[in-house]
Amino acid sequence: MNRFCLLLIIGIFCVSSSVPAWSEQAPKSVVDLANTTLATFGASPEIVSAVKAQNKMKKSLADIQAMDERWKATPGIAPFMKELMDSDCGVFLRQLQDSAPYYAEIFVMDNQGANVAMTDKTSDYWQGDEAKFKRSFNSGQGQIFVDEVEFDESSQVYVVQVSVPVMDGDRAIGAITFGIDVDQIQ
């Protein structure tokens, strides 16, 4: 009986610790922003040209994943990360971020989910295995993806990630993720 109780308690702990402490659907104001303003940035010349240039490099998935490991192992902001912040596209993203108080972060990904440009250091380089990329890139079809609201430990605010495709004509060539501070938009 004691062993059964112990296993039951361990099982309950394992299940409960894998569930987020708090999450909810994005507010209507964020969904409206996604479907209007944010969707238009997927055709922005600064973003489209940066994504096209990186896609032309045809990086292998192995190279991208190696960079992802290097990225995650590097404390602070290294020069190879700063390049993505200081590129023409990175400067454009910072100007966009400065234009409204609700933009917590913005980053652009290529057709494999590798970072192209960003306003702030992301936790990893490769987003290709995450819903924000998979759902917005949508195998080249492109669609808007609004994630659930989550508490961001680093910034101590509630954010929702909105991802929109980067479009070249009628084909998605990458994606953009906007971290929206929900307290600033309501």
C-alpha positions as CSV (number, residue, x, y, z in Angstrom):
1,M,0.0,0.0,0.0
2,N,2.8,2.5,0.9
3,R,4.6,1.7,-2.4
4,F,1.3,2.2,-4.3
5,C,0.8,5.6,-2.7
6,L,4.3,6.7,-3.4
7,L,4.0,5.7,-7.1
8,L,0.7,7.5,-7.3
9,I,2.2,10.7,-5.8
10,I,5.1,10.6,-8.1
11,G,2.8,10.1,-11.1
12,I,0.6,13.0,-10.1
13,F,3.7,15.2,-9.6
14,C,5.1,14.2,-13.1
15,V,1.8,15.0,-14.8
16,S,1.2,18.3,-13.0
17,S,4.8,19.6,-13.5
18,S,4.5,19.2,-17.3
19,V,1.4,21.4,-17.5
20,P,2.0,25.2,-17.6
21,A,1.1,27.0,-14.5
22,W,-1.0,29.5,-16.4
23,S,-2.1,29.9,-20.0
24,E,-5.1,31.2,-21.8
25,Q,-6.1,32.2,-25.2
26,A,-4.9,35.5,-26.6
27,P,-7.1,38.5,-26.2
28,K,-9.2,39.6,-29.2
29,S,-7.1,42.7,-29.5
30,V,-4.0,40.5,-30.2
31,V,-5.9,38.4,-32.7
32,D,-7.1,41.5,-34.5
33,L,-3.6,43.0,-34.5
34,A,-2.3,39.7,-36.0
35,N,-4.9,39.6,-38.8
36,T,-4.3,43.3,-39.8
37,T,-1.1,45.0,-38.9
38,L,1.2,42.1,-38.2
39,A,0.2,40.1,-41.3
40,T,1.4,43.0,-43.5
41,F,5.0,42.7,-42.3
42,G,5.3,39.4,-44.0
43,A,5.6,41.3,-47.3
44,S,7.9,44.0,-46.1
45,P,10.8,44.5,-48.5
46,E,13.4,44.6,-45.7
47,I,12.2,41.3,-44.3
48,V,11.6,39.5,-47.6
49,S,15.1,40.4,-49.0
50,A,16.8,39.3,-45.8
51,V,15.0,35.9,-45.8
52,K,15.6,35.4,-49.5
53,A,19.3,36.1,-49.0
54,Q,19.6,33.5,-46.2
55,N,17.5,30.9,-48.1
56,K,19.9,31.2,-51.0
57,M,22.7,30.0,-48.7
58,K,21.0,26.6,-48.5
59,K,22.3,25.8,-45.1
60,S,22.1,22.1,-44.2
61,L,19.9,21.1,-41.2
62,A,23.1,19.7,-39.6
63,D,24.8,23.1,-39.8
64,I,21.7,24.8,-38.5
65,Q,21.5,22.4,-35.5
66,A,25.2,22.8,-34.8
67,M,24.7,26.6,-34.7
68,D,21.7,26.1,-32.4
69,E,23.9,24.1,-30.0
70,R,26.6,26.8,-30.1
71,W,23.9,29.5,-29.6
72,K,22.4,27.8,-26.5
73,A,25.9,27.3,-25.0
74,T,26.9,30.9,-25.5
75,P,26.2,33.3,-22.6
76,G,25.3,36.9,-23.3
77,I,25.3,38.2,-26.8
78,A,28.2,37.1,-28.9
79,P,29.3,38.8,-32.1
80,F,27.7,36.2,-34.3
81,M,24.4,36.9,-32.6
82,K,24.9,40.7,-32.7
83,E,25.2,40.4,-36.5
84,L,21.5,39.4,-36.6
85,M,20.6,42.4,-34.5
86,D,22.6,44.9,-36.4
87,S,21.8,43.8,-40.0
88,D,19.5,46.0,-42.1
89,C,16.6,43.7,-41.2
90,G,17.5,43.7,-37.5
91,V,17.6,47.6,-37.5
92,F,14.2,47.6,-39.2
93,L,12.8,45.2,-36.6
94,R,14.1,47.4,-33.8
95,Q,12.5,50.5,-35.4
96,L,9.3,48.5,-35.5
97,Q,9.7,47.4,-31.9
98,D,10.2,51.0,-30.9
99,S,7.0,52.1,-32.7
100,A,4.6,50.4,-30.2
101,P,5.0,49.6,-26.5
102,Y,3.4,46.1,-26.9
103,Y,6.3,44.6,-29.0
104,A,8.3,42.7,-26.4
105,E,10.5,41.0,-29.1
106,I,10.5,40.4,-32.8
107,F,12.5,37.8,-34.8
108,V,12.6,36.6,-38.4
109,M,13.2,33.0,-39.5
110,D,14.2,31.5,-42.9
111,N,12.5,28.5,-44.7
112,Q,14.0,26.1,-42.2
113,G,13.3,28.0,-39.0
114,A,16.8,29.4,-38.5
115,N,17.1,33.0,-37.2
116,V,17.6,35.7,-39.9
117,A,17.2,38.8,-37.7
118,M,16.1,39.7,-34.2
119,T,15.6,42.6,-31.8
120,D,16.8,40.6,-28.8
121,K,18.7,37.4,-28.3
122,T,16.4,34.4,-28.6
123,S,16.7,31.3,-26.4
124,D,17.8,29.3,-29.4
125,Y,18.8,29.8,-33.0
126,W,16.7,27.2,-34.6
127,Q,12.9,27.5,-34.3
128,G,12.1,24.9,-37.0
129,D,10.9,22.3,-34.6
130,E,8.5,24.6,-32.8
131,A,4.8,25.4,-33.4
132,K,5.6,29.1,-34.0
133,F,7.5,28.2,-37.1
134,K,5.7,25.0,-38.2
135,R,2.2,26.6,-38.0
136,S,3.1,29.9,-39.6
137,F,5.3,28.6,-42.4
138,N,2.8,25.8,-43.0
139,S,5.0,23.9,-45.5
140,G,5.3,27.0,-47.7
141,Q,1.5,27.7,-47.7
142,G,1.7,30.3,-44.9
143,Q,-0.8,31.1,-42.2
144,I,-1.1,33.3,-39.1
145,F,-0.5,31.5,-35.8
146,V,-1.5,33.0,-32.4
147,D,-0.1,31.0,-29.5
148,E,-1.4,31.0,-25.9
149,V,-0.6,33.7,-23.4
150,E,2.3,32.7,-21.2
151,F,4.3,34.3,-18.4
152,D,7.8,35.2,-19.6
153,E,10.3,34.8,-16.8
154,S,13.0,36.9,-18.3
155,S,10.9,40.0,-18.8
156,Q,8.4,39.3,-16.0
157,V,5.4,40.0,-18.2
158,Y,2.6,38.0,-19.9
159,V,3.2,37.6,-23.6
160,V,1.7,35.9,-26.5
161,Q,3.7,34.9,-29.6
162,V,2.1,35.8,-32.9
163,S,3.8,34.3,-36.0
164,V,3.0,35.3,-39.5
165,P,4.5,34.0,-42.8
166,V,7.1,35.9,-44.8
167,M,5.6,35.8,-48.3
168,D,7.2,36.0,-51.7
169,G,4.2,36.2,-54.0
170,D,1.8,33.4,-52.9
171,R,4.5,31.2,-51.3
172,A,5.8,31.4,-47.7
173,I,9.6,31.7,-47.6
174,G,10.0,32.2,-43.9
175,A,8.2,33.5,-40.8
176,I,8.2,36.4,-38.3
177,T,7.4,36.0,-34.6
178,F,6.2,38.9,-32.6
179,G,6.2,38.6,-28.8
180,I,3.3,40.8,-27.7
181,D,3.1,42.1,-24.1
182,V,-0.7,41.6,-23.4
183,D,-0.7,44.2,-20.6
184,Q,0.4,46.9,-23.0
185,I,-2.1,46.2,-25.8
186,Q,-5.4,45.9,-23.8
